[in-house]
């Protein structure tokens, strides 16, 4: 689904990626892990079409990314909710914008490959149906993040990009939303790429983990994690060992 070939990207004179190659297959779940400043969010923004390579190629489904792609969903840590709009209005916002442009293939897909689920069903699926008339200031952080997820998934994306979406939440809410995201990815056959600075979260969310080091990043360091998402994986010895291995790898990166 995603192919990066000899990609180069720099901020002014600082090279972040240099001859960087990486491939992602449809339906995979990736966690991007690394220390602050290593390029995790930059890579996510490149995939979202919000930044562009200096050299090299970045293709999604064989298409060179030269603009934001309408089949790509992006969820940020700040949720991006309009404070003057209700939960339901915030969830409907994406559909309203898409209907304004119409199915032009640029701002909205020229055709739908799946049946669009009613927005009310998304409110119910994410436990927001009883909060639909409330405003962002009247709901919790976890409920706000659920609202952002509902708004994004209502547009039928095939690629979901998430930038540290749960880092500001308490441990129980964070675990609940991690599990919910895994369930939704399985239900909707989504390709997930999630930026995190937390080793434990990377081990839970990513069937594959891309570990970035100090820039410039050139060699790809991939850790396979096939049991991610399985029931009780958090409590397993394999999970504990992986977290320990990732900690050691980050110290050496």
C-alpha positions in Angstrom: 0.0 0.0 0.0 2.8 2.5 1.0 6.2 2.6 -0.6 9.0 5.0 0.3 12.0 4.9 -2.1 15.2 6.7 -1.4 13.3 9.4 0.4 15.2 12.5 1.6 13.7 15.2 3.8 15.4 18.1 5.6 14.5 21.0 7.9 16.7 23.8 6.6 20.2 22.3 7.0 19.2 19.4 9.2 18.7 16.1 7.4 15.9 13.9 8.9 15.6 11.2 6.4 18.3 10.2 3.9 17.9 7.6 1.2 15.1 6.1 3.4 13.2 3.1 2.1 10.1 1.5 3.8 7.1 -0.5 2.7 3.7 -1.0 4.4 1.2 -3.6 3.2 -2.6 -3.1 3.4 -4.1 -4.0 6.7 -0.9 -3.8 8.7 -0.7 -2.0 12.0 2.6 -0.1 12.6 3.9 1.8 15.6 6.5 4.5 15.0 8.8 4.6 18.0 11.8 6.7 18.8 13.2 9.5 21.0 11.9 13.1 20.6 13.2 14.8 17.5 13.9 11.5 15.6 11.4 12.2 12.8 8.3 10.3 13.9 5.8 13.0 13.4 7.6 14.3 10.3 7.2 10.8 8.7 3.5 10.9 9.6 3.0 14.3 8.0 4.8 13.1 4.9 2.4 10.2 4.6 -0.5 12.6 5.2 0.6 14.9 2.3 1.2 17.8 4.7 4.9 17.8 4.0 6.8 16.6 0.9 10.1 14.9 0.3 13.1 16.9 -1.0 14.0 13.9 -3.1 12.8 10.3 -3.6 9.3 8.8 -4.0 6.4 8.4 -1.6 3.6 6.3 -3.1 0.3 5.2 -1.6 -1.6 2.6 -3.7 0.8 3.4 -6.6 -0.1 7.1 -6.5 2.6 9.7 -5.8 1.5 11.9 -2.9 1.5 15.5 -3.9 -1.4 16.6 -1.7 -3.5 15.3 1.2 -5.2 12.1 0.1 -9.0 11.9 0.8 -8.9 8.2 1.7 -6.4 8.9 4.5 -7.6 9.7 8.0 -5.4 11.8 10.4 -6.1 11.9 14.1 -4.0 14.3 16.2 -3.3 14.5 20.0 -5.3 17.7 20.3 -8.4 16.0 18.7 -9.2 19.0 16.5 -12.8 19.5 17.8 -14.7 22.8 17.2 -15.5 24.1 20.7 -18.7 25.8 19.5 -20.1 22.6 18.0 -21.8 19.7 19.7 -20.4 16.1 19.7 -22.7 15.2 16.9 -21.9 18.3 14.9 -18.2 17.6 15.2 -18.7 14.0 14.0 -20.7 15.3 11.0 -18.1 17.9 10.1 -16.1 15.8 7.8 -19.1 14.6 5.9 -20.3 18.2 5.5 -17.0 19.3 4.1 -16.9 16.3 1.7 -20.4 17.0 0.5 -19.5 20.6 -0.3 -16.8 19.4 -2.7 -18.6 16.4 -4.0 -17.0 13.2 -5.2 -14.3 15.0 -7.2 -11.5 12.6 -6.5 -9.3 15.4 -5.1 -11.1 16.5 -1.9 -13.3 13.5 -1.7 -13.1 10.0 -3.2 -14.5 9.7 -6.7 -16.2 6.4 -5.7 -16.9 4.6 -2.5 -15.6 1.0 -2.1 -17.7 0.4 1.0 -21.1 1.2 2.2 -21.0 4.4 4.3 -22.3 3.7 7.8 -24.8 6.1 9.2 -23.2 8.7 11.4 -25.7 7.9 14.1 -24.3 4.3 14.1 -20.8 5.6 14.6 -22.0 7.7 17.6 -23.5 4.5 19.1 -20.5 2.3 18.3 -18.1 4.7 20.1 -20.4 5.2 23.1 -21.2 8.8 22.2 -25.0 8.5 21.4 -25.9 9.8 24.9 -23.4 12.7 24.6 -24.4 13.9 21.1 -25.8 17.3 22.3 -22.9 18.1 24.6 -20.0 20.4 23.7 -16.3 19.5 23.9 -15.9 21.5 27.2 -18.6 19.3 28.7 -17.0 15.9 28.0 -13.8 14.1 29.1 -10.6 13.8 27.2 -11.3 10.2 26.3 -14.8 11.1 25.0 -13.2 13.9 23.0 -10.8 11.5 21.4 -13.7 9.1 20.7 -15.4 12.0 18.9 -12.4 12.6 16.7 -12.2 8.9 15.9 -15.9 8.7 15.0 -15.5 11.8 12.7 -12.5 10.2 10.9 -13.9 6.7 10.5 -17.3 8.0 9.3 -15.5 9.0 6.1 -14.4 5.4 5.3 -10.6 5.8 5.2 -8.4 2.9 4.2 -5.3 4.4 6.0 -5.5 5.8 9.5 -2.6 8.0 10.8 -2.5 8.8 14.5 0.0 11.1 16.2 0.3 10.3 19.9 -3.5 10.3 20.3 -3.7 8.9 23.8 -0.7 10.5 25.5 -2.7 13.0 27.5 -5.2 10.5 28.9 -5.1 8.5 32.2 -3.9 4.9 32.1 -7.4 3.2 32.1 -8.8 5.5 29.5 -5.7 5.1 27.3 -5.9 1.3 27.5 -9.6 1.4 26.7 -9.0 3.5 23.6 -6.1 1.4 22.5 -8.3 -1.7 22.6 -11.1 0.2 20.8 -8.7 1.3 18.0 -7.5 -2.2 17.5 -11.1 -3.5 17.3 -12.0 -0.8 14.7 -9.0 -1.5 12.6 -9.9 -5.2 12.5 -13.6 -4.4 11.7 -12.8 -1.9 9.0 -9.7 -3.5 7.6 -7.7 -0.3 8.2 -4.0 0.2 7.7 -2.8 1.9 10.9 0.4 3.9 11.4 0.6 5.4 14.9 3.3 7.6 16.4 4.1 7.0 20.0 6.9 7.8 22.4 5.8 5.1 24.8 7.4 1.7 24.5 4.5 -0.1 26.1 2.0 1.5 23.7 4.1 0.6 20.7 4.2 -3.1 21.9 0.4 -3.1 22.2 -0.6 -1.3 19.0 1.9 -2.4 16.4 2.1 -5.8 14.7 5.2 -4.2 13.3 7.3 -1.5 15.0 9.5 1.0 13.1 12.2 2.2 15.4 13.8 5.5 14.3 17.1 6.7 15.6 19.0 10.0 15.7 18.7 11.8 12.3 19.5 11.4 9.6 17.5 8.1 9.4 18.7 5.9 6.6 18.5 2.3 7.7 15.1 0.8 8.6 14.9 -1.0 12.0 11.8 -3.1 12.1 10.7 -5.3 15.0 8.0 -7.9 14.3 5.3 -8.2 16.9 2.7 -10.6 15.6 0.8 -11.1 18.9 -0.1 -7.4 19.3 -3.8 -7.0 19.8 -4.4 -10.5 21.2 -6.4 -10.9 24.3 -4.3 -10.8 27.5 -1.1 -10.0 25.5 -0.4 -7.1 28.0 -0.1 -9.7 30.8 2.2 -12.1 28.9 5.9 -12.7 29.4 6.4 -12.2 25.7 5.0 -8.6 26.0 7.3 -7.9 28.9 10.4 -9.2 27.1 9.5 -7.1 24.0 9.2 -3.9 26.0 12.6 -4.7 27.6 14.1 -5.3 24.1 12.7 -2.1 22.7 14.1 -0.1 25.7 17.6 -1.5 25.0 17.2 -0.8 21.2 16.2 2.8 21.9 19.3 3.3 24.1 21.5 2.1 21.3 19.6 4.0 18.5 
